[in-house]
């Protein structure tokens, strides 16, 4: 499937020019500054809650959580018209919202699947099978990285370190299957075969077990517990499970 590179903004304001190379036609999805967008009444309640956290003169601090709300409503990505709406709500130039949205990798600028799979490719995951998981997903789903399956269910991409190096390799899944609800879960100690099993469970409407796929607790050594075989003597500074 070819990634179309047709630019959309031949007649758009200068403030939108920065995105002409980022916001392109993708999978035949229309994405133009003039497209209508507004938050639902339900999400406007959350918008108000977010804005109340900041002084009137610091409303730009709400840009990131408001972009997160946009993704929840839009099914996992940021339409251009929605980012313009966020700029309007925060009272900032549009480019301020574009700067934030293009800096952080968890904001998606093109449509994603209902289950958006992010595969860690940083060194610990790479040397323990992260690349093999990427190849397995590509072969099993029949699409390349950053493409969406024809049924709209799945997309996948690579991601840099997500902080579970001791449990490598891992993926995280952004669940946009029931907007505006949203889940973001880690699946650790993976093999390519288990990654495919997780995909098929999601396809059947079953949510797989979150966390380590080998049953270890947290980042406990893969060989099992190496200390604290018996309850330590009191006094305790915290509850020990």
C-alpha positions as CSV (number, residue, x, y, z in Angstrom):
1,X,0.0,0.0,0.0
2,X,1.6,3.3,-1.1
3,X,1.8,6.2,1.3
4,X,0.2,9.1,-0.5
5,X,2.1,12.3,-0.3
6,X,-0.4,14.7,-1.9
7,X,-0.4,18.0,0.0
8,X,-3.7,19.4,1.1
9,X,-3.0,23.0,1.9
10,X,-2.5,24.9,-1.3
11,X,-4.9,27.6,-0.1
12,X,-4.6,27.6,3.6
13,X,-3.5,30.4,6.0
14,X,0.3,30.9,6.6
15,X,-0.1,29.6,10.1
16,X,-0.8,26.2,8.7
17,X,2.1,26.1,6.4
18,X,4.3,24.3,9.0
19,X,2.1,21.2,8.7
20,X,2.0,20.9,4.9
21,X,4.6,18.1,5.0
22,X,3.2,16.4,8.1
23,X,-0.6,16.3,7.4
24,X,-1.1,14.4,4.1
25,X,-3.9,12.4,2.6
26,X,-3.7,9.0,4.3
27,X,-5.7,5.9,3.5
28,X,-8.2,8.1,1.7
29,X,-9.0,10.0,4.9
30,X,-9.9,13.6,4.4
31,X,-7.9,15.9,6.7
32,X,-8.3,19.6,6.0
33,X,-8.3,22.8,8.1
34,X,-11.9,23.5,7.1
35,X,-13.3,20.2,8.2
36,X,-15.8,20.6,11.1
37,X,-14.7,19.5,14.6
38,X,-16.0,20.1,18.1
39,X,-15.8,18.2,21.3
40,X,-18.9,16.2,22.4
41,X,-20.9,17.6,25.3
42,X,-19.5,14.7,27.4
43,X,-15.9,15.7,26.6
44,X,-16.6,19.4,27.1
45,X,-17.1,18.6,30.7
46,X,-13.6,17.2,30.8
47,X,-12.3,20.2,28.9
48,X,-13.7,22.5,31.5
49,X,-12.2,20.4,34.3
50,X,-8.8,20.7,32.6
51,X,-9.0,24.4,32.1
52,X,-9.9,25.0,35.7
53,X,-6.5,23.6,36.8
54,X,-4.7,26.6,35.3
55,X,-4.8,30.4,35.7
56,X,-6.5,32.3,33.0
57,X,-3.2,33.6,31.7
58,X,-1.7,30.0,31.5
59,X,-4.3,28.3,29.4
60,X,-1.6,27.0,27.0
61,X,-0.7,24.5,29.8
62,X,-3.9,22.6,28.7
63,X,-2.7,21.9,25.2
64,X,-1.3,18.4,25.9
65,X,-4.3,17.0,27.9
66,X,-6.7,18.6,25.3
67,X,-4.9,16.9,22.5
68,X,-5.2,13.6,24.4
69,X,-9.0,14.3,24.5
70,X,-9.0,14.9,20.8
71,X,-7.4,11.5,20.2
72,X,-10.0,9.8,22.4
73,X,-12.8,11.3,20.5
74,X,-11.3,10.9,17.0
75,X,-10.3,7.3,17.5
76,X,-6.6,7.7,18.1
77,X,-5.3,10.5,15.9
78,X,-5.3,14.3,15.6
79,X,-7.3,15.8,12.7
80,X,-5.9,19.2,11.7
81,X,-9.2,21.0,12.4
82,X,-9.2,19.5,15.9
83,X,-5.8,21.0,16.6
84,X,-7.1,24.4,15.4
85,X,-10.0,24.0,17.9
86,X,-7.5,23.3,20.7
87,X,-5.6,26.5,19.8
88,X,-8.8,28.4,19.9
89,X,-9.8,27.1,23.3
90,X,-6.3,27.8,24.8
91,X,-6.1,31.2,23.2
92,X,-2.7,30.5,21.5
93,X,-1.5,30.7,17.9
94,X,-2.1,27.5,16.0
95,X,1.6,26.9,15.5
96,X,1.9,26.4,19.3
97,X,-0.4,23.4,19.2
98,X,1.4,22.1,16.1
99,X,4.7,22.4,17.8
100,X,3.5,20.3,20.8
101,X,1.7,17.7,18.7
102,X,4.7,17.0,16.4
103,X,7.2,16.8,19.3
104,X,5.6,13.9,21.2
105,X,5.4,10.5,19.6
106,X,2.2,9.5,21.3
107,X,0.3,12.0,19.3
108,X,-0.7,10.4,15.9
109,X,-1.0,12.6,12.8
110,X,-2.7,10.0,10.7
111,X,-5.5,7.5,11.4
112,X,-4.6,4.4,13.4
113,X,-6.3,1.1,14.1
114,X,-8.7,0.6,16.9
115,X,-5.8,-1.3,18.5
116,X,-2.6,0.6,17.9
117,X,0.4,-1.5,18.7
118,X,3.7,0.1,19.6
119,X,6.7,-2.1,19.5
120,X,9.8,-1.1,21.6
121,X,12.9,-1.1,19.5
122,X,15.4,0.3,21.9
123,X,18.6,-1.8,22.6
124,X,17.3,-4.1,25.4
125,X,14.2,-5.0,23.4
126,X,16.1,-5.1,20.1
127,X,18.6,-7.7,21.4
128,X,15.9,-9.9,23.0
129,X,13.5,-10.1,20.0
130,X,11.9,-6.7,19.3
131,X,12.7,-6.8,15.6
132,X,11.4,-10.3,15.3
133,X,8.1,-9.1,16.9
134,X,7.9,-6.3,14.3
135,X,8.4,-8.7,11.5
136,X,5.9,-11.2,12.9
137,X,3.2,-8.5,13.2
138,X,3.9,-7.2,9.7
139,X,3.6,-10.7,8.2
140,X,0.5,-11.7,10.3
141,X,-1.4,-8.4,9.8
142,X,-0.5,-8.1,6.1
143,X,0.3,-4.4,6.4
144,X,3.5,-2.4,6.8
145,X,4.4,-0.2,9.8
146,X,2.1,2.9,10.1
147,X,-0.6,1.3,7.9
148,X,-4.0,0.2,9.0
149,X,-5.5,-3.2,8.4
150,X,-8.4,-3.2,5.9
151,X,-10.9,-4.0,8.7
152,X,-9.7,-0.9,10.6
153,X,-8.8,-3.0,13.7
154,X,-5.0,-2.9,13.8
155,X,-2.0,-0.7,13.1
156,X,1.5,-0.9,14.5
157,X,4.6,1.2,14.7
158,X,8.0,1.2,16.4
159,X,8.5,3.1,19.7
160,X,11.6,4.1,21.6
161,X,12.2,3.1,25.2
162,X,9.0,2.7,27.3
163,X,10.8,2.0,30.6
164,X,10.4,-1.8,30.9
165,X,13.9,-2.8,29.9
166,X,14.1,-5.5,32.6
167,X,11.0,-7.1,31.0
168,X,12.1,-6.9,27.4
169,X,10.9,-7.4,24.7
170,X,7.6,-5.6,25.1
171,X,4.8,-3.8,23.3
172,X,2.1,-1.4,24.4
173,X,-1.3,-1.2,22.9
174,X,-3.4,1.9,22.7
175,X,-7.1,0.7,22.7
176,X,-9.3,3.1,20.8
177,X,-12.0,0.5,20.2
178,X,-14.7,2.3,22.3
179,X,-14.3,6.1,22.0
180,X,-14.2,8.2,24.0
181,X,-13.0,5.6,26.4
182,X,-9.3,4.7,26.1
183,X,-6.8,2.2,27.5
184,X,-3.0,2.0,27.2
185,X,-1.4,-1.2,28.4
186,X,2.0,-2.9,28.5
187,X,2.6,-6.5,27.4
188,X,6.0,-7.7,28.5
189,X,8.3,-10.7,28.2
190,X,7.0,-11.3,24.8
191,X,7.8,-13.8,22.0
192,X,6.7,-13.3,18.4
193,X,4.2,-16.1,18.8
194,X,2.7,-14.6,21.9
195,X,2.4,-11.2,20.2
196,X,0.3,-12.9,17.5
197,X,-1.8,-14.6,20.1
198,X,-2.5,-11.2,21.7
199,X,-3.6,-9.8,18.3
200,X,-6.0,-12.7,17.8
201,X,-7.5,-12.4,21.2
202,X,-8.2,-8.7,20.5
203,X,-9.7,-9.7,17.1
204,X,-12.1,-12.0,19.0
205,X,-13.1,-9.3,21.4
206,X,-11.2,-10.8,24.3
207,X,-8.7,-8.5,26.2
208,X,-5.4,-10.3,26.9
209,X,-3.5,-10.4,30.2
210,X,-1.6,-7.2,30.8
211,X,2.0,-7.1,32.1
212,X,4.5,-10.0,32.0
213,X,3.4,-12.8,29.7
214,X,5.5,-15.3,31.6
215,X,3.9,-14.8,35.0
216,X,6.6,-13.0,36.8
217,X,5.7,-10.2,39.2
218,X,6.9,-6.7,38.2
219,X,10.6,-6.8,37.2
220,X,11.4,-9.9,39.4
221,X,14.4,-11.8,37.9
222,X,13.4,-14.1,35.1
223,X,14.9,-17.0,37.2
224,X,12.6,-16.2,40.1
225,X,13.1,-14.6,43.5
226,X,16.8,-14.3,44.6
227,X,16.2,-12.8,48.1
228,X,13.5,-12.2,50.7
229,X,12.6,-15.9,50.8
230,X,11.2,-15.4,54.3
231,X,9.3,-12.5,55.7
232,X,11.8,-9.9,56.9
233,X,11.8,-8.9,60.6
234,X,9.9,-5.8,61.7
235,X,9.8,-2.8,61.9
236,X,8.6,-2.3,58.3
237,X,8.9,1.1,56.5
238,X,6.2,0.0,54.1
239,X,3.9,-2.9,53.3
240,X,5.8,-5.6,51.5
241,X,3.8,-8.0,49.3
